[in-house]
Amino acid sequence: MASIYTAALMEHNAHPDYKYEMDEPTCTHDGVNPSCGDELTLALRLNGDVIEEAAFTGHGCAVSQAAADMMADLVTGETVDEARRLSSLYLDMIKGRPLTDEERADLDEAAELASIARMPARVKCAELAWRTLEKLLERETAAGREAR
């Protein structure tokens, strides 16, 4: 079985580019994995429907921290709809759905976490940031509809 600790995972865990306290985020959301204690706060700066900046703070295992950094990298500069599509694709992959070559390319380095699907104890770690993103975008979309 392939190791889940790929070079990309280890690099994103050891040297995360997106792990910092964002100045004046548009929205934030806390995510917790109670089964292992991983916690993170996801912060986004939205400009209309574009995610201009994504960052996270928190602590947890290498898988949760690297997945959060990869997710923030992937969604920065994307529209909310594209971030939702990428999140859905990633979560399907972590549940074990094989990806097409095009889908793997869309997920970039995050596609390297596909082998985690065979390790049930690590799935929630790999999903934490992405589920937090989904909840944050769901809440922001609902708030936007109410404001109209």
C-alpha positions as CSV (number, residue, x, y, z in Angstrom):
1,M,0.0,0.0,0.0
2,A,1.3,3.5,-0.9
3,S,2.2,5.7,2.0
4,I,-0.1,8.6,2.7
5,Y,2.9,10.7,3.7
6,T,3.9,11.9,0.3
7,A,6.5,14.5,-0.3
8,A,3.7,17.1,-1.0
9,L,1.9,16.3,2.2
10,M,5.1,16.5,4.2
11,E,6.1,19.8,2.5
12,H,2.7,21.4,3.1
13,N,2.7,20.3,6.7
14,A,6.3,21.5,7.5
15,H,6.1,24.7,5.5
16,P,2.5,25.8,5.1
17,D,2.1,28.9,2.9
18,Y,-1.5,29.6,4.0
19,K,-1.3,29.1,7.8
20,Y,-1.5,32.6,9.3
21,E,-3.9,35.0,10.9
22,M,-5.6,36.9,8.1
23,D,-6.1,40.7,8.5
24,E,-9.8,41.6,8.1
25,P,-11.2,38.4,6.6
26,T,-14.7,38.7,5.1
27,C,-15.7,35.5,6.9
28,T,-14.4,32.8,9.1
29,H,-15.6,29.4,10.3
30,D,-14.2,26.9,12.9
31,G,-13.8,23.3,12.2
32,V,-13.1,20.5,14.7
33,N,-12.4,16.8,14.3
34,P,-13.5,15.5,17.7
35,S,-12.2,12.0,17.0
36,C,-8.5,13.1,17.1
37,G,-8.6,16.7,18.3
38,D,-7.7,18.5,15.1
39,E,-9.0,22.1,15.1
40,L,-8.8,24.9,12.6
41,T,-10.3,28.3,11.8
42,L,-10.7,29.0,8.1
43,A,-10.6,32.6,7.0
44,L,-11.6,33.9,3.6
45,R,-11.5,37.3,1.9
46,L,-14.2,37.5,-0.7
47,N,-14.6,40.1,-3.4
48,G,-18.0,39.4,-4.9
49,D,-18.0,35.7,-5.7
50,V,-14.2,35.4,-5.9
51,I,-12.0,34.1,-3.1
52,E,-9.2,36.6,-3.0
53,E,-7.4,35.1,-0.1
54,A,-7.7,32.0,2.0
55,A,-5.8,31.2,5.3
56,F,-6.1,29.0,8.3
57,T,-4.9,28.8,11.9
58,G,-5.1,25.9,14.3
59,H,-3.4,22.6,15.1
60,G,-3.7,19.0,14.3
61,C,-2.0,16.1,12.6
62,A,0.1,16.3,9.5
63,V,-2.8,15.1,7.3
64,S,-5.2,17.8,8.5
65,Q,-2.7,20.6,8.4
66,A,-1.3,19.7,4.9
67,A,-4.9,19.2,3.5
68,A,-5.8,22.7,4.8
69,D,-2.8,24.3,3.2
70,M,-3.4,22.5,-0.1
71,M,-7.1,23.5,0.0
72,A,-6.3,27.2,0.7
73,D,-3.8,27.2,-2.2
74,L,-6.3,25.6,-4.5
75,V,-9.2,27.9,-3.8
76,T,-7.4,31.2,-3.7
77,G,-8.3,33.2,-6.8
78,E,-11.2,30.9,-7.6
79,T,-14.9,31.7,-7.7
80,V,-17.2,30.4,-4.9
81,D,-18.8,28.0,-7.4
82,E,-15.4,26.6,-8.5
83,A,-14.3,26.2,-4.8
84,R,-17.5,24.2,-4.2
85,R,-16.8,22.0,-7.2
86,L,-13.3,21.4,-6.1
87,S,-14.4,20.6,-2.6
88,S,-17.0,18.1,-3.8
89,L,-14.4,16.5,-6.1
90,Y,-11.9,16.2,-3.3
91,L,-14.4,14.8,-0.8
92,D,-15.6,12.2,-3.3
93,M,-11.9,11.2,-3.8
94,I,-11.4,10.9,-0.1
95,K,-14.4,8.6,0.1
96,G,-12.8,6.4,-2.5
97,R,-14.2,7.5,-5.9
98,P,-11.5,7.1,-8.6
99,L,-10.6,10.4,-10.4
100,T,-10.2,11.0,-14.1
101,D,-7.0,12.5,-15.3
102,E,-8.7,15.8,-15.7
103,E,-10.1,15.7,-12.2
104,R,-6.7,14.8,-10.8
105,A,-5.2,17.8,-12.6
106,D,-8.0,20.1,-11.2
107,L,-7.1,19.0,-7.6
108,D,-3.4,19.5,-8.3
109,E,-1.3,18.3,-5.2
110,A,-4.5,17.6,-3.2
111,A,-5.0,14.6,-5.5
112,E,-2.0,13.0,-3.9
113,L,-4.1,12.4,-0.8
114,A,-6.3,9.9,-2.6
115,S,-4.7,6.9,-0.8
116,I,-6.2,8.2,2.5
117,A,-9.5,6.7,1.3
118,R,-8.1,3.3,2.3
119,M,-7.3,4.5,5.8
120,P,-10.7,5.2,7.6
121,A,-9.0,6.6,10.7
122,R,-7.4,9.4,8.6
123,V,-10.4,10.3,6.4
124,K,-11.8,12.8,8.9
125,C,-8.4,14.4,9.2
126,A,-8.2,14.9,5.4
127,E,-11.7,16.2,5.2
128,L,-11.7,18.7,8.0
129,A,-10.6,21.8,6.1
130,W,-12.7,21.0,3.1
131,R,-15.8,20.4,5.1
132,T,-15.1,23.6,7.0
133,L,-14.9,25.4,3.6
134,E,-18.2,23.9,2.5
135,K,-20.0,25.1,5.7
136,L,-18.5,28.5,5.5
137,L,-19.6,29.0,1.8
138,E,-23.0,27.6,2.6
139,R,-23.4,30.1,5.4
140,E,-22.1,33.0,3.3
141,T,-24.4,32.1,0.4
142,A,-27.4,31.9,2.7
143,A,-26.5,35.3,4.3
144,G,-26.1,36.8,0.8
145,R,-29.6,35.6,-0.2
146,E,-31.1,37.0,3.0
147,A,-29.5,40.4,2.3
148,R,-31.2,40.7,-1.1
